[in-house]
């Protein structure tokens, strides 16, 4: 199968502009498409090749653990190559069991803000384990490209 690459954001819907008051006829229903990038990771690796475009909104980060994190600690955090704690606190995610882990910013305003809008420059995702070990998995980041929700 061939691949197609183009710049976005990608928008979809049948009514671009609101010109009246009737839903389905003349009220805008165009939204942005959710994008995703995935990469295999190990407990020993930190940087990924996942780059999220500037001003994007992260809607979900999942880690699919296929081999449990091992060693003195089984935890890791998700951030960027510039700031390891951009999306979670250090060691906030526990890879001690096989399964799907939902990565959240917790109750931290700064990290929640980074989910809402990654900032004015592209960010490269990094997974930082508390220690090295045998852990293996896949990280998937779902985002809305260039949603630009910074107030």
N, C-alpha and C positions, 0 to 999 in steps of 0.2 A: 504494500500500500504506500502511496506517495504521501509526503508531508507538505503542508502549506504553512508558510511563515509570513506574517504581516504585522504591522504595528497596530496598536489598539488605542483606546479601549474598544472592545467589541460591544455594540449595542444592538438590542433586538426588541422588536415590537411592531405593531402595525400602525400606530398613531403617534407621530413624532411630536406634534405640538397641540396644545389644548386650544380649541377655537370655540367651544361651547360648554354645555353642562351635562351631556348625555354620555354615560359610561358605555364604552364599546363602540361609540360613534365618533365623538369629537373631543374626548379627554385623553391626553397623552398617556400611553401605556408602555413606553419604551424604558427598558432597564438594561443594566450592564450584565454581561455574561461572567459567571464565576470561572476563574482560571485555576489550574493546579499544576504544581511541579512536585516530583517525587525523586528520591535518591536513596539507594542502599547506604547504610551507615554501619559502623562498628563502634564498639565501646572505646576503642583507641583513636578513632578519627574525630576531628573537630569541625573543620571547614567542609562545606558541601559545595556543589556547583549550582545550588538553587539561588537565584538572584531575583528578588522581588522589586518591580519597578517603583520608582518614586511615587509618593502620594497614594499608594495602594492601601486598601483595607484588608487585613487578614481576617477571614471569617472562620477559619478552622486550621488547627495543626494537629495531626495524628502521627503517632509513631507505632508502627506494627512490629512488635518485638517477636523475633523468630528464634533467637537464642538468648536466654536471660543474661542480664548484666551480672557480673561476678566480681569477687574480690572483697575487700574490706567494706566497700560501699556499693550499692546497686543503683545509685541515683545519677541523674544528669540534668542539665538545664538547656534551654534553647534560647539563643540570642543571635547576634550578628558577629561577623568577624571584627567589627569595631567595638562592640559592647556585648560581652558574653551573657549579660543579664537583661538584654533588651526586651525579651518576651516572657521569661520566667526568672524566678530567683535561682541562684546557684543551687543545684541539687534538688530542685522542686519536683522532678518527675522520677518515679521509681520504676526501674526496668527489671524488677525481681521476678516477674512472671511473664510467660508467653501470652500474647494477646494484643489488643488495640488500646493504646493509651491516648487519651485526649489531653492535649497540652493547653493550659489556660494561663492567663496572666495573674490569676489570683485576685486579691483585693487591693492591688497596688495601682494607684492612679497613673503613674508614669508608664508602666507596662501595658495597662489597659489602653492608654492613649496611643501606644505604639501599635497595638492591634487595630485601632480605629484608623490610624494613618501612619505609615512607616516613616514619614518624613520627606524632606525635599530632595533626597538623593536615593538612588537605588541601594538596596541592602542585600548583602550576601549572608545567608543563613548559616549558623554554626551550632553544632551540638557539642556541649562540653561535659564529659563524664567526670565524676568526682575522682575516679581512679581508673587505670587501665584494667582490662579484663577480657572475657570471651564474648561479650554481648554483641548481637547482630540484629539488625532490623531495617526497616524502610521508613523514612520520614516523608510525609506528604503535607504540603502547605497549600491551602486553598485561599484564594484572594480575589478581590475585585480590583482590576487594574485601574490605576489613576483615578480612584473615586474621589480623592482630594477633599476629605472631610475635616481638615484642620480649620478651626475657627479663627 
